Amino acid sequence: MPYHQILALTCAFQSNGVDPSLYTVITAPDSSAHAMDLWFESDNGYPVTKVISARVIEFLDAHLK
């Protein structure tokens, strides 16, 4: 999602007491594209290079089972 939306969402989580360990923020520098536009893009290797979709699916798999 665009950076300003990430900030708004993060602030909403913090103001409602959501533990930061329960979510992950991934940003794409120099991009105003929405997350779905970045679905098959690289995450630039932090800590290992993966496509954004792989990171999202791993997160959901770890937290929704």
PQR file of N, CA, C, O and H, with PARSE charges and radii, in Angstrom:
ATOM      1  N   MET A   1       0.842  -1.170   0.000 -0.4000 1.5000
ATOM      2  CA  MET A   1       0.000   0.000   0.000 -0.0000 2.0000
ATOM      3  C   MET A   1       0.887   1.233   0.000  0.5500 1.7000
ATOM      4  O   MET A   1       2.047   1.154   0.404 -0.5500 1.4000
ATOM      5  N   PRO A   2       0.378   2.350  -0.435 -0.5600 1.5000
ATOM      6  CA  PRO A   2       1.187   3.571  -0.427  0.2800 2.0000
ATOM      7  C   PRO A   2       1.666   3.892   0.990  0.5500 1.7000
ATOM      8  O   PRO A   2       0.996   3.581   1.975 -0.5500 1.4000
ATOM      9  N   TYR A   3       2.834   4.518   1.069 -0.4000 1.5000
ATOM     10  CA  TYR A   3       3.501   4.750   2.344 -0.0000 2.0000
ATOM     11  C   TYR A   3       2.605   5.470   3.352  0.5500 1.7000
ATOM     12  O   TYR A   3       2.576   5.090   4.523 -0.5500 1.4000
ATOM     13  H   TYR A   3       3.379   4.771   0.269  0.4000 1.0000
ATOM     14  N   HIS A   4       1.877   6.499   2.922 -0.4000 1.5000
ATOM     15  CA  HIS A   4       1.034   7.237   3.871 -0.0000 2.0000
ATOM     16  C   HIS A   4      -0.048   6.348   4.484  0.5500 1.7000
ATOM     17  O   HIS A   4      -0.461   6.569   5.622 -0.5500 1.4000
ATOM     18  H   HIS A   4       1.900   6.808   1.972  0.4000 1.0000
ATOM     19  N   GLN A   5      -0.507   5.345   3.735 -0.4000 1.5000
ATOM     20  CA  GLN A   5      -1.492   4.420   4.285 -0.0000 2.0000
ATOM     21  C   GLN A   5      -0.853   3.474   5.302  0.5500 1.7000
ATOM     22  O   GLN A   5      -1.485   3.094   6.287 -0.5500 1.4000
ATOM     23  H   GLN A   5      -0.171   5.165   2.810  0.4000 1.0000
ATOM     24  N   ILE A   6       0.396   3.099   5.058 -0.4000 1.5000
ATOM     25  CA  ILE A   6       1.108   2.255   6.022 -0.0000 2.0000
ATOM     26  C   ILE A   6       1.250   3.005   7.345  0.5500 1.7000
ATOM     27  O   ILE A   6       1.032   2.438   8.415 -0.5500 1.4000
ATOM     28  H   ILE A   6       0.909   3.408   4.257  0.4000 1.0000
ATOM     29  N   LEU A   7       1.617   4.283   7.261 -0.4000 1.5000
ATOM     30  CA  LEU A   7       1.744   5.080   8.489 -0.0000 2.0000
ATOM     31  C   LEU A   7       0.415   5.171   9.226  0.5500 1.7000
ATOM     32  O   LEU A   7       0.371   5.015  10.446 -0.5500 1.4000
ATOM     33  H   LEU A   7       1.795   4.743   6.392  0.4000 1.0000
ATOM     34  N   ALA A   8      -0.661   5.422   8.500 -0.4000 1.5000
ATOM     35  CA  ALA A   8      -1.976   5.533   9.129 -0.0000 2.0000
ATOM     36  C   ALA A   8      -2.374   4.214   9.793  0.5500 1.7000
ATOM     37  O   ALA A   8      -2.886   4.213  10.912 -0.5500 1.4000
ATOM     38  H   ALA A   8      -0.625   5.549   7.509  0.4000 1.0000
ATOM     39  N   LEU A   9      -2.142   3.112   9.117 -0.4000 1.5000
ATOM     40  CA  LEU A   9      -2.484   1.798   9.668 -0.0000 2.0000
ATOM     41  C   LEU A   9      -1.632   1.474  10.890  0.5500 1.7000
ATOM     42  O   LEU A   9      -2.145   0.980  11.894 -0.5500 1.4000
ATOM     43  H   LEU A   9      -1.725   3.113   8.208  0.4000 1.0000
ATOM     44  N   THR A  10      -0.331   1.752  10.808 -0.4000 1.5000
ATOM     45  CA  THR A  10       0.564   1.512  11.939 -0.0000 2.0000
ATOM     46  C   THR A  10       0.149   2.350  13.143  0.5500 1.7000
ATOM     47  O   THR A  10       0.132   1.853  14.269 -0.5500 1.4000
ATOM     48  H   THR A  10       0.086   2.154   9.993  0.4000 1.0000
ATOM     49  N   CYS A  11      -0.185   3.620  12.910 -0.4000 1.5000
ATOM     50  CA  CYS A  11      -0.652   4.488  14.004 -0.0000 2.0000
ATOM     51  C   CYS A  11      -1.955   3.959  14.610  0.5500 1.7000
ATOM     52  O   CYS A  11      -2.128   3.982  15.829 -0.5500 1.4000
ATOM     53  H   CYS A  11      -0.170   4.023  11.995  0.4000 1.0000
ATOM     54  N   ALA A  12      -2.857   3.488  13.773 -0.4000 1.5000
ATOM     55  CA  ALA A  12      -4.117   2.921  14.274 -0.0000 2.0000
ATOM     56  C   ALA A  12      -3.847   1.687  15.132  0.5500 1.7000
ATOM     57  O   ALA A  12      -4.458   1.516  16.187 -0.5500 1.4000
ATOM     58  H   ALA A  12      -2.716   3.469  12.783  0.4000 1.0000
ATOM     59  N   PHE A  13      -2.941   0.836  14.685 -0.4000 1.5000
ATOM     60  CA  PHE A  13      -2.583  -0.341  15.487 -0.0000 2.0000
ATOM     61  C   PHE A  13      -2.025   0.087  16.840  0.5500 1.7000
ATOM     62  O   PHE A  13      -2.448  -0.415  17.882 -0.5500 1.4000
ATOM     63  H   PHE A  13      -2.445   0.976  13.828  0.4000 1.0000
ATOM     64  N   GLN A  14      -1.064   1.027  16.816 -0.4000 1.5000
ATOM     65  CA  GLN A  14      -0.424   1.466  18.060 -0.0000 2.0000
ATOM     66  C   GLN A  14      -1.427   2.114  19.011  0.5500 1.7000
ATOM     67  O   GLN A  14      -1.399   1.855  20.214 -0.5500 1.4000
ATOM     68  H   GLN A  14      -0.720   1.434  15.970  0.4000 1.0000
ATOM     69  N   SER A  15      -2.304   2.947  18.479 -0.4000 1.5000
ATOM     70  CA  SER A  15      -3.254   3.646  19.350 -0.0000 2.0000
ATOM     71  C   SER A  15      -4.306   2.701  19.939  0.5500 1.7000
ATOM     72  O   SER A  15      -4.974   3.035  20.918 -0.5500 1.4000
ATOM     73  H   SER A  15      -2.326   3.157  17.501  0.4000 1.0000
ATOM     74  N   ASN A  16      -4.444   1.525  19.333 -0.4000 1.5000
ATOM     75  CA  ASN A  16      -5.388   0.537  19.849 -0.0000 2.0000
ATOM     76  C   ASN A  16      -4.702  -0.611  20.591  0.5500 1.7000
ATOM     77  O   ASN A  16      -5.327  -1.623  20.910 -0.5500 1.4000
ATOM     78  H   ASN A  16      -3.902   1.254  18.538  0.4000 1.0000
ATOM     79  N   GLY A  17      -3.410  -0.437  20.856 -0.4000 1.5000
ATOM     80  CA  GLY A  17      -2.681  -1.400  21.668 -0.0000 2.0000
ATOM     81  C   GLY A  17      -2.342  -2.719  20.992  0.5500 1.7000
ATOM     82  O   GLY A  17      -2.126  -3.721  21.673 -0.5500 1.4000
ATOM     83  H   GLY A  17      -2.902   0.384  20.597  0.4000 1.0000
ATOM     84  N   VAL A  18      -2.292  -2.737  19.663 -0.4000 1.5000
ATOM     85  CA  VAL A  18      -1.936  -3.969  18.957 -0.0000 2.0000
ATOM     86  C   VAL A  18      -0.424  -4.179  19.072  0.5500 1.7000
ATOM     87  O   VAL A  18       0.364  -3.297  18.732 -0.5500 1.4000
ATOM     88  H   VAL A  18      -2.468  -1.922  19.110  0.4000 1.0000
ATOM     89  N   ASP A  19      -0.041  -5.338  19.547 -0.4000 1.5000
ATOM     90  CA  ASP A  19       1.366  -5.678  19.721 -0.0000 2.0000
ATOM     91  C   ASP A  19       2.069  -5.695  18.363  0.5500 1.7000
ATOM     92  O   ASP A  19       1.615  -6.387  17.452 -0.5500 1.4000
ATOM     93  H   ASP A  19      -0.682  -6.055  19.823  0.4000 1.0000
ATOM     94  N   PRO A  20       3.175  -4.943  18.204 -0.5600 1.5000
ATOM     95  CA  PRO A  20       3.894  -4.908  16.924  0.2800 2.0000
ATOM     96  C   PRO A  20       4.399  -6.266  16.448  0.5500 1.7000
ATOM     97  O   PRO A  20       4.675  -6.439  15.261 -0.5500 1.4000
ATOM     98  N   SER A  21       4.523  -7.227  17.352 -0.4000 1.5000
ATOM     99  CA  SER A  21       4.972  -8.558  16.930 -0.0000 2.0000
ATOM    100  C   SER A  21       3.872  -9.305  16.175  0.5500 1.7000
ATOM    101  O   SER A  21       4.119 -10.372  15.613 -0.5500 1.4000
ATOM    102  H   SER A  21       4.298  -7.087  18.316  0.4000 1.0000
ATOM    103  N   LEU A  22       2.654  -8.745  16.161 -0.4000 1.5000
ATOM    104  CA  LEU A  22       1.539  -9.404  15.488 -0.0000 2.0000
ATOM    105  C   LEU A  22       1.361  -8.982  14.032  0.5500 1.7000
ATOM    106  O   LEU A  22       0.482  -9.491  13.337 -0.5500 1.4000
ATOM    107  H   LEU A  22       2.453  -7.879  16.618  0.4000 1.0000
ATOM    108  N   TYR A  23       2.190  -8.059  13.577 -0.4000 1.5000
ATOM    109  CA  TYR A  23       2.102  -7.639  12.179 -0.0000 2.0000
ATOM    110  C   TYR A  23       3.483  -7.317  11.630  0.5500 1.7000
ATOM    111  O   TYR A  23       4.431  -7.106  12.387 -0.5500 1.4000
ATOM    112  H   TYR A  23       2.905  -7.645  14.141  0.4000 1.0000
ATOM    113  N   THR A  24       3.584  -7.282  10.323 -0.4000 1.5000
ATOM    114  CA  THR A  24       4.834  -6.987   9.644 -0.0000 2.0000
ATOM    115  C   THR A  24       4.593  -5.865   8.648  0.5500 1.7000
ATOM    116  O   THR A  24       3.613  -5.882   7.904 -0.5500 1.4000
ATOM    117  H   THR A  24       2.813  -7.453   9.708  0.4000 1.0000
ATOM    118  N   VAL A  25       5.490  -4.896   8.641 -0.4000 1.5000
ATOM    119  CA  VAL A  25       5.411  -3.790   7.680 -0.0000 2.0000
ATOM    120  C   VAL A  25       6.526  -3.974   6.666  0.5500 1.7000
ATOM    121  O   VAL A  25       7.703  -4.027   7.023 -0.5500 1.4000
ATOM    122  H   VAL A  25       6.286  -4.883   9.246  0.4000 1.0000
ATOM    123  N   ILE A  26       6.146  -4.070   5.403 -0.4000 1.5000
ATOM    124  CA  ILE A  26       7.120  -4.175   4.317 -0.0000 2.0000
ATOM    125  C   ILE A  26       6.910  -2.966   3.421  0.5500 1.7000
ATOM    126  O   ILE A  26       5.806  -2.740   2.924 -0.5500 1.4000
ATOM    127  H   ILE A  26       5.190  -4.027   5.113  0.4000 1.0000
ATOM    128  N   THR A  27       7.960  -2.194   3.216 -0.4000 1.5000
ATOM    129  CA  THR A  27       7.839  -1.023   2.345 -0.0000 2.0000
ATOM    130  C   THR A  27       8.695  -1.205   1.098  0.5500 1.7000
ATOM    131  O   THR A  27       9.711  -1.899   1.120 -0.5500 1.4000
ATOM    132  H   THR A  27       8.856  -2.378   3.619  0.4000 1.0000
ATOM    133  N   ALA A  28       8.274  -0.580   0.032 -0.4000 1.5000
ATOM    134  CA  ALA A  28       9.021  -0.578  -1.222 -0.0000 2.0000
ATOM    135  C   ALA A  28       9.502   0.849  -1.454  0.5500 1.7000
ATOM    136  O   ALA A  28       8.718   1.707  -1.858 -0.5500 1.4000
ATOM    137  H   ALA A  28       7.448  -0.015   0.015  0.4000 1.0000
ATOM    138  N   PRO A  29      10.779   1.111  -1.205 -0.5600 1.5000
ATOM    139  CA  PRO A  29      11.297   2.472  -1.368  0.2800 2.0000
ATOM    140  C   PRO A  29      11.071   3.002  -2.785  0.5500 1.7000
ATOM    141  O   PRO A  29      11.127   2.252  -3.760 -0.5500 1.4000
ATOM    142  N   ASP A  30      10.820   4.283  -2.878 -0.4000 1.5000
ATOM    143  CA  ASP A  30      10.643   4.965  -4.164 -0.0000 2.0000
ATOM    144  C   ASP A  30       9.483   4.397  -4.979  0.5500 1.7000
ATOM    145  O   ASP A  30       9.543   4.368  -6.208 -0.5500 1.4000
ATOM    146  H   ASP A  30      10.774   4.893  -2.086  0.4000 1.0000
ATOM    147  N   SER A  31       8.450   3.954  -4.312 -0.4000 1.5000
ATOM    148  CA  SER A  31       7.296   3.419  -5.014 -0.0000 2.0000
ATOM    149  C   SER A  31       6.021   3.935  -4.378  0.5500 1.7000
ATOM    150  O   SER A  31       5.914   4.021  -3.154 -0.5500 1.4000
ATOM    151  H   SER A  31       8.402   3.978  -3.314  0.4000 1.0000
ATOM    152  N   SER A  32       5.062   4.276  -5.211 -0.4000 1.5000
ATOM    153  CA  SER A  32       3.748   4.658  -4.698 -0.0000 2.0000
ATOM    154  C   SER A  32       2.716   3.590  -5.056  0.5500 1.7000
ATOM    155  O   SER A  32       1.510   3.803  -4.932 -0.5500 1.4000
ATOM    156  H   SER A  32       5.149   4.206  -6.204  0.4000 1.0000
ATOM    157  N   ALA A  33       3.213   2.445  -5.498 -0.4000 1.5000
ATOM    158  CA  ALA A  33       2.332   1.358  -5.917 -0.0000 2.0000
ATOM    159  C   ALA A  33       1.652   0.709  -4.718  0.5500 1.7000
ATOM    160  O   ALA A  33       2.196   0.688  -3.614 -0.5500 1.4000
ATOM    161  H   ALA A  33       4.193   2.272  -5.598  0.4000 1.0000
ATOM    162  N   HIS A  34       0.465   0.187  -4.952 -0.4000 1.5000
ATOM    163  CA  HIS A  34      -0.266  -0.557  -3.929 -0.0000 2.0000
ATOM    164  C   HIS A  34       0.358  -1.945  -3.792  0.5500 1.7000
ATOM    165  O   HIS A  34       1.015  -2.427  -4.715 -0.5500 1.4000
ATOM    166  H   HIS A  34       0.023   0.204  -5.848  0.4000 1.0000
ATOM    167  N   ALA A  35       0.156  -2.575  -2.657 -0.4000 1.5000
ATOM    168  CA  ALA A  35       0.754  -3.878  -2.386 -0.0000 2.0000
ATOM    169  C   ALA A  35       0.452  -4.903  -3.473  0.5500 1.7000
ATOM    170  O   ALA A  35       1.322  -5.692  -3.843 -0.5500 1.4000
ATOM    171  H   ALA A  35      -0.378  -2.183  -1.908  0.4000 1.0000
ATOM    172  N   MET A  36      -0.770  -4.895  -3.982 -0.4000 1.5000
ATOM    173  CA  MET A  36      -1.111  -5.878  -5.017 -0.0000 2.0000
ATOM    174  C   MET A  36      -0.334  -5.634  -6.316  0.5500 1.7000
ATOM    175  O   MET A  36      -0.092  -6.567  -7.081 -0.5500 1.4000
ATOM    176  H   MET A  36      -1.476  -4.255  -3.682  0.4000 1.0000
ATOM    177  N   ASP A  37       0.053  -4.391  -6.558 -0.4000 1.5000
ATOM    178  CA  ASP A  37       0.882  -4.090  -7.730 -0.0000 2.0000
ATOM    179  C   ASP A  37       2.295  -4.614  -7.550  0.5500 1.7000
ATOM    180  O   ASP A  37       3.020  -4.805  -8.527 -0.5500 1.4000
ATOM    181  H   ASP A  37      -0.143  -3.633  -5.936  0.4000 1.0000
ATOM    182  N   LEU A  38       2.685  -4.846  -6.311 -0.4000 1.5000
ATOM    183  CA  LEU A  38       4.042  -5.312  -5.993 -0.0000 2.0000
ATOM    184  C   LEU A  38       4.099  -6.814  -5.717  0.5500 1.7000
ATOM    185  O   LEU A  38       5.146  -7.335  -5.332 -0.5500 1.4000
ATOM    186  H   LEU A  38       2.096  -4.691  -5.519  0.4000 1.0000
ATOM    187  N   TRP A  39       2.996  -7.500  -5.909 -0.4000 1.5000
ATOM    188  CA  TRP A  39       2.856  -8.906  -5.525 -0.0000 2.0000
ATOM    189  C   TRP A  39       3.994  -9.791  -6.008  0.5500 1.7000
ATOM    190  O   TRP A  39       4.436 -10.680  -5.281 -0.5500 1.4000
ATOM    191  H   TRP A  39       2.146  -7.077  -6.221  0.4000 1.0000
ATOM    192  N   PHE A  40       4.476  -9.559  -7.231 -0.4000 1.5000
ATOM    193  CA  PHE A  40       5.532 -10.405  -7.793 -0.0000 2.0000
ATOM    194  C   PHE A  40       6.896  -9.717  -7.821  0.5500 1.7000
ATOM    195  O   PHE A  40       7.823 -10.192  -8.478 -0.5500 1.4000
ATOM    196  H   PHE A  40       4.117  -8.837  -7.822  0.4000 1.0000
ATOM    197  N   GLU A  41       7.014  -8.593  -7.103 -0.4000 1.5000
ATOM    198  CA  GLU A  41       8.282  -7.860  -7.062 -0.0000 2.0000
ATOM    199  C   GLU A  41       9.171  -8.385  -5.936  0.5500 1.7000
ATOM    200  O   GLU A  41       8.685  -8.959  -4.961 -0.5500 1.4000
ATOM    201  H   GLU A  41       6.261  -8.207  -6.570  0.4000 1.0000
ATOM    202  N   SER A  42      10.479  -8.180  -6.085 -0.4000 1.5000
ATOM    203  CA  SER A  42      11.441  -8.573  -5.064 -0.0000 2.0000
ATOM    204  C   SER A  42      11.347  -7.640  -3.857  0.5500 1.7000
ATOM    205  O   SER A  42      10.997  -6.468  -3.994 -0.5500 1.4000
ATOM    206  H   SER A  42      10.874  -7.714  -6.876  0.4000 1.0000
ATOM    207  N   ASP A  43      11.658  -8.167  -2.691 -0.4000 1.5000
ATOM    208  CA  ASP A  43      11.677  -7.344  -1.476 -0.0000 2.0000
ATOM    209  C   ASP A  43      13.071  -6.780  -1.201  0.5500 1.7000
ATOM    210  O   ASP A  43      13.323  -6.268  -0.110 -0.5500 1.4000
ATOM    211  H   ASP A  43      11.942  -9.119  -2.580  0.4000 1.0000
ATOM    212  N   ASN A  44      13.960  -6.867  -2.158 -0.4000 1.5000
ATOM    213  CA  ASN A  44      15.324  -6.328  -2.070 -0.0000 2.0000
ATOM    214  C   ASN A  44      16.205  -7.009  -1.030  0.5500 1.7000
ATOM    215  O   ASN A  44      17.168  -6.421  -0.539 -0.5500 1.4000
ATOM    216  H   ASN A  44      13.755  -7.284  -3.043  0.4000 1.0000
ATOM    217  N   GLY A  45      15.871  -8.239  -0.704 -0.4000 1.5000
ATOM    218  CA  GLY A  45      16.788  -9.079   0.042 -0.0000 2.0000
ATOM    219  C   GLY A  45      16.915  -8.890   1.530  0.5500 1.7000
ATOM    220  O   GLY A  45      18.007  -9.070   2.069 -0.5500 1.4000
ATOM    221  H   GLY A  45      15.089  -8.717  -1.103  0.4000 1.0000
ATOM    222  N   TYR A  46      15.862  -8.538   2.214 -0.4000 1.5000
ATOM    223  CA  TYR A  46      15.973  -8.444   3.664 -0.0000 2.0000
ATOM    224  C   TYR A  46      15.203  -9.563   4.337  0.5500 1.7000
ATOM    225  O   TYR A  46      13.989  -9.635   4.150 -0.5500 1.4000
ATOM    226  H   TYR A  46      14.975  -8.392   1.776  0.4000 1.0000
ATOM    227  N   PRO A  47      15.808 -10.410   5.081 -0.5600 1.5000
ATOM    228  CA  PRO A  47      17.230 -10.726   5.115  0.2800 2.0000
ATOM    229  C   PRO A  47      17.646 -11.620   3.954  0.5500 1.7000
ATOM    230  O   PRO A  47      18.835 -11.729   3.655 -0.5500 1.4000
ATOM    231  N   VAL A  48      16.688 -12.258   3.300 -0.4000 1.5000
ATOM    232  CA  VAL A  48      16.933 -13.080   2.114 -0.0000 2.0000
ATOM    233  C   VAL A  48      15.954 -12.606   1.047  0.5500 1.7000
ATOM    234  O   VAL A  48      14.784 -12.366   1.343 -0.5500 1.4000
ATOM    235  H   VAL A  48      15.722 -12.169   3.543  0.4000 1.0000
ATOM    236  N   THR A  49      16.421 -12.471  -0.187 -0.4000 1.5000
ATOM    237  CA  THR A  49      15.553 -11.976  -1.248 -0.0000 2.0000
ATOM    238  C   THR A  49      14.408 -12.940  -1.532  0.5500 1.7000
ATOM    239  O   THR A  49      14.619 -14.128  -1.779 -0.5500 1.4000
ATOM    240  H   THR A  49      17.372 -12.666  -0.427  0.4000 1.0000
ATOM    241  N   LYS A  50      13.202 -12.406  -1.492 -0.4000 1.5000
ATOM    242  CA  LYS A  50      11.990 -13.152  -1.834 -0.0000 2.0000
ATOM    243  C   LYS A  50      11.049 -12.194  -2.540  0.5500 1.7000
ATOM    244  O   LYS A  50      11.228 -10.978  -2.481 -0.5500 1.4000
ATOM    245  H   LYS A  50      13.031 -11.441  -1.292  0.4000 1.0000
ATOM    246  N   VAL A  51      10.045 -12.745  -3.208 -0.4000 1.5000
ATOM    247  CA  VAL A  51       9.015 -11.875  -3.767 -0.0000 2.0000
ATOM    248  C   VAL A  51       8.033 -11.538  -2.652  0.5500 1.7000
ATOM    249  O   VAL A  51       7.862 -12.308  -1.707 -0.5500 1.4000
ATOM    250  H   VAL A  51       9.899 -13.733  -3.257  0.4000 1.0000
ATOM    251  N   ILE A  52       7.388 -10.376  -2.774 -0.4000 1.5000
ATOM    252  CA  ILE A  52       6.472  -9.898  -1.740 -0.0000 2.0000
ATOM    253  C   ILE A  52       5.389 -10.935  -1.436  0.5500 1.7000
ATOM    254  O   ILE A  52       5.044 -11.151  -0.274 -0.5500 1.4000
ATOM    255  H   ILE A  52       7.527  -9.751  -3.541  0.4000 1.0000
ATOM    256  N   SER A  53       4.858 -11.571  -2.474 -0.4000 1.5000
ATOM    257  CA  SER A  53       3.795 -12.558  -2.245 -0.0000 2.0000
ATOM    258  C   SER A  53       4.263 -13.687  -1.336  0.5500 1.7000
ATOM    259  O   SER A  53       3.488 -14.176  -0.514 -0.5500 1.4000
ATOM    260  H   SER A  53       5.139 -11.395  -3.417  0.4000 1.0000
ATOM    261  N   ALA A  54       5.509 -14.106  -1.470 -0.4000 1.5000
ATOM    262  CA  ALA A  54       6.033 -15.171  -0.608 -0.0000 2.0000
ATOM    263  C   ALA A  54       6.074 -14.715   0.844  0.5500 1.7000
ATOM    264  O   ALA A  54       5.741 -15.481   1.748 -0.5500 1.4000
ATOM    265  H   ALA A  54       6.138 -13.709  -2.139  0.4000 1.0000
ATOM    266  N   ARG A  55       6.483 -13.466   1.070 -0.4000 1.5000
ATOM    267  CA  ARG A  55       6.513 -12.930   2.446 -0.0000 2.0000
ATOM    268  C   ARG A  55       5.104 -12.891   3.044  0.5500 1.7000
ATOM    269  O   ARG A  55       4.904 -13.273   4.196 -0.5500 1.4000
ATOM    270  H   ARG A  55       6.753 -12.843   0.335  0.4000 1.0000
ATOM    271  N   VAL A  56       4.143 -12.432   2.262 -0.4000 1.5000
ATOM    272  CA  VAL A  56       2.764 -12.321   2.751 -0.0000 2.0000
ATOM    273  C   VAL A  56       2.202 -13.703   3.076  0.5500 1.7000
ATOM    274  O   VAL A  56       1.609 -13.906   4.135 -0.5500 1.4000
ATOM    275  H   VAL A  56       4.306 -12.121   1.326  0.4000 1.0000
ATOM    276  N   ILE A  57       2.390 -14.636   2.172 -0.4000 1.5000
ATOM    277  CA  ILE A  57       1.870 -15.990   2.389 -0.0000 2.0000
ATOM    278  C   ILE A  57       2.536 -16.647   3.588  0.5500 1.7000
ATOM    279  O   ILE A  57       1.865 -17.328   4.364 -0.5500 1.4000
ATOM    280  H   ILE A  57       2.872 -14.471   1.312  0.4000 1.0000
ATOM    281  N   GLU A  58       3.849 -16.458   3.759 -0.4000 1.5000
ATOM    282  CA  GLU A  58       4.540 -17.002   4.932 -0.0000 2.0000
ATOM    283  C   GLU A  58       3.970 -16.413   6.221  0.5500 1.7000
ATOM    284  O   GLU A  58       3.757 -17.132   7.197 -0.5500 1.4000
ATOM    285  H   GLU A  58       4.394 -15.905   3.129  0.4000 1.0000
ATOM    286  N   PHE A  59       3.723 -15.099   6.219 -0.4000 1.5000
ATOM    287  CA  PHE A  59       3.167 -14.445   7.405 -0.0000 2.0000
ATOM    288  C   PHE A  59       1.778 -15.000   7.728  0.5500 1.7000
ATOM    289  O   PHE A  59       1.492 -15.342   8.876 -0.5500 1.4000
ATOM    290  H   PHE A  59       3.896 -14.515   5.426  0.4000 1.0000
ATOM    291  N   LEU A  60       0.925 -15.087   6.718 -0.4000 1.5000
ATOM    292  CA  LEU A  60      -0.429 -15.596   6.940 -0.0000 2.0000
ATOM    293  C   LEU A  60      -0.408 -17.051   7.389  0.5500 1.7000
ATOM    294  O   LEU A  60      -1.178 -17.448   8.263 -0.5500 1.4000
ATOM    295  H   LEU A  60       1.157 -14.809   5.786  0.4000 1.0000
ATOM    296  N   ASP A  61       0.467 -17.838   6.794 -0.4000 1.5000
ATOM    297  CA  ASP A  61       0.593 -19.240   7.159 -0.0000 2.0000
ATOM    298  C   ASP A  61       1.023 -19.385   8.623  0.5500 1.7000
ATOM    299  O   ASP A  61       0.538 -20.266   9.333 -0.5500 1.4000
ATOM    300  H   ASP A  61       1.093 -17.516   6.084  0.4000 1.0000
ATOM    301  N   ALA A  62       1.921 -18.528   9.062 -0.4000 1.5000
ATOM    302  CA  ALA A  62       2.437 -18.609  10.437 -0.0000 2.0000
ATOM    303  C   ALA A  62       1.410 -18.112  11.471  0.5500 1.7000
ATOM    304  O   ALA A  62       1.427 -18.556  12.619 -0.5500 1.4000
ATOM    305  H   ALA A  62       2.315 -17.812   8.485  0.4000 1.0000
ATOM    306  N   HIS A  63       0.529 -17.204  11.072 -0.4000 1.5000
ATOM    307  CA  HIS A  63      -0.355 -16.578  12.055 -0.0000 2.0000
ATOM    308  C   HIS A  63      -1.833 -16.989  11.975  0.5500 1.7000
ATOM    309  O   HIS A  63      -2.615 -16.661  12.867 -0.5500 1.4000
ATOM    310  H   HIS A  63       0.515 -16.843  10.139  0.4000 1.0000
ATOM    311  N   LEU A  64      -2.206 -17.685  10.936 -0.4000 1.5000
ATOM    312  CA  LEU A  64      -3.620 -18.014  10.791 -0.0000 2.0000
ATOM    313  C   LEU A  64      -3.941 -19.494  10.964  0.5500 1.7000
ATOM    314  O   LEU A  64      -5.069 -19.920  10.716 -0.5500 1.4000
ATOM    315  H   LEU A  64      -1.571 -17.951  10.211  0.4000 1.0000
ATOM    316  N   LYS A  65      -2.977 -20.257  11.378 -0.4000 1.5000
ATOM    317  CA  LYS A  65      -3.224 -21.690  11.591 -0.0000 2.0000
ATOM    318  C   LYS A  65      -3.630 -21.939  13.018  0.5500 1.7000
ATOM    319  O   LYS A  65      -3.882 -23.083  13.397 -0.5500 1.4000
ATOM    320  H   LYS A  65      -2.061 -19.910  11.580  0.4000 1.0000
TER
END
